[in-house]
């Protein structure tokens, strides 16, 4: 314990730096890509991917490497992995409501289903996960429980991000009540609210678990 404490003190004095793979997960349209873009651009990186109101806009992994995240005297070299939205049911009819033709909707539904599988598989290669929830919606929806179960089974350090707190119907307290034993950070990725708090939480999660890659 003394050696670990001494190492952390030396790291802090030097301005410690870790390299991690940070996965951004969550149900459809919870604001994952908006958050991934915010994290990357806050530290001089490029946007990770396009944002759209149409469900399953992200249907494959989107990755930005070597984002230098600075948190106080600490530094993280982060590979940000934005993942397709987790869903327990995908219907092509959903896309018809957004003006897609039936053939386009069928293709998108098939791509979205493959994206869900890819997102779950990607859990095997990340160091820390952000579980992004829309704080205007039910935090105990089935897709959230599926994702949480996969994170717990793999023992991946994770933070629940209660997103969209800028919206009138947002209730991050409901998220906290649903998951009282989990680290939860309320934010607005769109407005940039509480992002510094999230960055500190990511850094703390990394240091607590001694994550390196």
Backbone torsions as a table, in degrees:
resi	resn	phi	psi	omega
1	UNK	NA	-38.8	179.0
2	UNK	-64.5	-41.6	-179.4
3	UNK	-63.4	-41.3	178.8
4	UNK	-63.7	-43.3	179.2
5	UNK	-63.2	-39.5	178.7
6	UNK	-66.1	-41.6	179.3
7	UNK	-61.7	-42.6	-179.5
8	UNK	-66.4	-35.3	177.6
9	UNK	-65.8	-43.6	178.8
10	UNK	-62.9	-43.2	177.8
11	UNK	-58.7	-42.9	-178.3
12	UNK	-65.2	-43.4	-179.2
13	UNK	-65.0	-34.3	-179.6
14	UNK	-81.8	-16.9	-171.0
15	UNK	85.6	75.5	-169.6
16	UNK	-62.6	153.3	-179.4
17	UNK	-142.0	127.8	177.3
18	UNK	-119.3	156.0	172.9
19	UNK	-114.5	125.1	-176.8
20	UNK	-138.2	158.4	168.0
21	UNK	-103.9	119.0	-176.0
22	UNK	-109.0	113.1	-179.2
23	UNK	-94.3	135.9	179.1
24	UNK	-108.3	112.3	-173.5
25	UNK	-124.4	164.5	175.8
26	UNK	155.7	174.4	178.1
27	UNK	-70.3	172.6	-178.2
28	UNK	-61.4	136.2	175.4
29	UNK	59.0	34.4	174.9
30	UNK	-88.8	-6.8	179.1
31	UNK	100.6	24.2	-177.7
32	UNK	-62.5	-49.3	-177.6
33	UNK	-68.7	-36.9	174.9
34	UNK	-58.6	-42.1	178.4
35	UNK	-68.1	-44.9	179.4
36	UNK	-59.9	-42.7	177.4
37	UNK	-62.4	-43.4	179.9
38	UNK	-60.7	-46.2	-178.1
39	UNK	-63.7	-43.0	-179.4
40	UNK	-66.7	-49.5	-175.8
41	UNK	-71.9	-27.0	175.8
42	UNK	-58.8	-27.9	-176.7
43	UNK	-115.9	27.4	171.7
44	UNK	84.1	8.5	178.1
45	UNK	-89.3	174.5	179.6
46	UNK	-83.1	162.4	171.5
47	UNK	-58.3	146.4	-178.4
48	UNK	-81.6	-38.1	-178.0
49	UNK	-170.6	172.2	-179.7
50	UNK	-77.2	151.3	179.0
51	UNK	-112.1	139.8	-179.2
52	UNK	-149.3	147.5	174.7
53	UNK	-72.7	-14.7	179.1
54	UNK	-72.4	129.6	179.8
55	UNK	-58.2	148.7	176.4
56	UNK	62.0	36.4	173.8
57	UNK	-62.0	-39.4	175.1
58	UNK	-89.5	112.3	-176.3
59	UNK	-120.5	6.8	173.1
60	UNK	-151.9	165.2	-179.3
61	UNK	-62.8	137.1	173.8
62	UNK	-120.2	127.9	-167.7
63	UNK	-130.3	134.6	168.7
64	UNK	-124.7	127.0	-176.5
65	UNK	-101.7	159.8	170.8
66	UNK	59.0	44.0	171.8
67	UNK	-84.9	121.7	-176.4
68	UNK	-90.0	96.8	-177.8
69	UNK	-89.7	120.2	-179.0
70	UNK	-104.5	126.4	-179.6
71	UNK	-131.0	97.7	-174.4
72	UNK	62.0	-128.3	176.8
73	UNK	-85.6	-7.8	-179.9
74	UNK	-89.0	156.9	178.4
75	UNK	-138.0	143.0	173.7
76	UNK	-125.9	129.1	170.3
77	UNK	-93.0	110.9	-166.3
78	UNK	-113.7	131.1	163.6
79	UNK	-95.8	114.3	-178.5
80	UNK	-91.5	124.1	-179.2
81	UNK	-116.6	107.2	177.0
82	UNK	-90.2	128.9	-171.1
83	UNK	-115.6	158.1	174.9
84	UNK	-60.6	150.6	-179.5
85	UNK	-65.7	139.1	178.4
86	UNK	-80.3	130.5	178.6
87	UNK	-143.1	145.2	178.4
88	UNK	-94.8	-11.8	177.4
89	UNK	-149.0	130.4	179.4
90	UNK	-127.6	122.2	179.4
91	UNK	-121.3	137.5	178.3
92	UNK	-62.7	-24.4	-178.7
93	UNK	-63.3	-27.6	177.0
94	UNK	-57.0	-41.0	-175.6
95	UNK	-77.1	-22.2	176.6
96	UNK	-62.0	-32.1	-179.1
97	UNK	-68.4	-14.6	-180.0
98	UNK	-103.8	15.4	173.5
99	UNK	89.8	5.3	177.9
100	UNK	-77.7	147.4	174.2
101	UNK	-71.0	167.3	-179.0
102	UNK	-61.9	-42.2	-180.0
103	UNK	-64.4	-40.7	177.2
104	UNK	-64.6	-40.5	-178.9
105	UNK	-65.8	-38.9	178.7
106	UNK	-65.0	-41.0	178.4
107	UNK	-64.7	-45.4	-178.5
108	UNK	-64.8	-38.8	178.9
109	UNK	-63.1	-41.2	177.9
110	UNK	-65.2	-42.0	178.0
111	UNK	-64.5	-39.4	-179.9
112	UNK	-64.5	-40.5	178.9
113	UNK	-63.2	-42.1	176.6
114	UNK	-64.7	-35.1	179.7
115	UNK	-64.2	-37.3	177.9
116	UNK	-62.3	-44.3	178.8
117	UNK	-62.4	-42.6	179.4
118	UNK	-63.4	-39.7	179.7
119	UNK	-62.3	-45.5	-179.8
120	UNK	-65.4	-41.5	179.0
121	UNK	-63.1	-33.9	-177.0
122	UNK	-65.9	-17.6	178.4
123	UNK	-59.0	-26.0	-178.2
124	UNK	-70.0	-13.2	-173.8
125	UNK	-117.7	7.2	-177.6
126	UNK	-105.0	163.3	179.8
127	UNK	-101.0	-40.6	-179.2
128	UNK	-139.0	143.5	-179.4
129	UNK	-119.7	144.1	167.0
130	UNK	-107.0	122.8	177.2
131	UNK	-100.1	102.9	-171.3
132	UNK	-92.4	119.9	179.4
133	UNK	-116.6	144.4	173.5
134	UNK	-80.7	112.2	-173.2
135	UNK	-74.7	2.9	172.1
136	UNK	-93.4	-5.3	-174.7
137	UNK	-115.9	171.0	-179.7
138	UNK	-62.9	118.4	-178.3
139	UNK	-72.6	-11.8	-177.3
140	UNK	-104.9	21.5	177.0
141	UNK	-62.6	153.8	-170.3
142	UNK	-58.1	-39.6	-179.4
143	UNK	-59.8	-37.3	179.1
144	UNK	-65.9	-41.3	-178.9
145	UNK	-68.4	-35.6	176.2
146	UNK	-62.4	-46.2	179.8
147	UNK	-64.7	-45.5	-179.8
148	UNK	-59.4	-41.9	179.2
149	UNK	-61.7	-39.5	178.3
150	UNK	-68.2	-38.3	177.3
151	UNK	-64.5	-45.0	-179.3
152	UNK	-65.7	-41.1	-178.5
153	UNK	-62.7	-34.4	-179.0
154	UNK	-91.0	-2.6	-179.9
155	UNK	55.6	43.4	178.8
156	UNK	-88.2	128.7	174.1
157	UNK	-61.2	133.4	-178.4
158	UNK	-146.3	159.2	176.7
159	UNK	-126.8	133.8	172.9
160	UNK	-87.2	124.6	-179.9
161	UNK	-104.3	110.4	177.8
162	UNK	-85.2	94.8	-170.7
163	UNK	-89.5	168.1	174.7
164	UNK	68.1	35.6	-179.9
165	UNK	-71.8	-7.3	176.4
166	UNK	-77.7	-12.1	-177.9
167	UNK	-84.4	147.5	-175.0
168	UNK	-58.8	-35.2	-176.1
169	UNK	-89.7	6.6	-179.0
170	UNK	-66.4	139.9	178.5
171	UNK	-143.9	77.7	-179.4
172	UNK	-62.8	-20.5	177.2
173	UNK	-64.4	-32.1	178.0
174	UNK	-67.6	-35.6	176.0
175	UNK	-65.0	-44.7	-179.3
176	UNK	-64.1	-38.6	179.0
177	UNK	-67.1	-33.5	-179.4
178	UNK	-72.2	-31.3	-176.4
179	UNK	-130.8	66.7	-171.8
180	UNK	-66.9	-21.4	-176.4
181	UNK	-95.5	5.9	-174.0
182	UNK	-111.5	146.3	174.0
183	UNK	-66.9	121.6	-176.7
184	UNK	-126.1	133.3	178.6
185	UNK	-124.4	117.0	176.3
186	UNK	-82.3	129.0	-177.9
187	UNK	-142.9	169.3	159.6
188	UNK	-123.6	107.4	178.0
189	UNK	-65.0	-34.5	-178.5
190	UNK	-66.7	-43.7	-177.1
191	UNK	-93.1	-10.6	-179.0
192	UNK	79.3	19.3	-178.0
193	UNK	-77.4	130.3	175.7
194	UNK	67.0	20.5	-179.8
195	UNK	-66.8	-36.4	178.0
196	UNK	-63.0	-35.7	176.1
197	UNK	-64.0	-40.1	178.3
198	UNK	-66.1	-42.2	180.0
199	UNK	-62.5	-40.7	176.6
200	UNK	-63.0	-39.0	-179.5
201	UNK	-66.7	-39.1	176.3
202	UNK	-62.2	-46.7	-179.4
203	UNK	-61.2	-42.9	179.2
204	UNK	-64.3	-40.3	179.1
205	UNK	-62.7	-39.3	178.2
206	UNK	-64.6	-47.7	-176.0
207	UNK	-68.7	-36.9	-179.0
208	UNK	-64.8	-35.9	-177.6
209	UNK	-97.1	-2.7	179.2
210	UNK	63.2	38.2	-176.4
211	UNK	-73.7	127.9	169.3
212	UNK	-140.4	161.3	176.0
213	UNK	-130.9	NA	NA
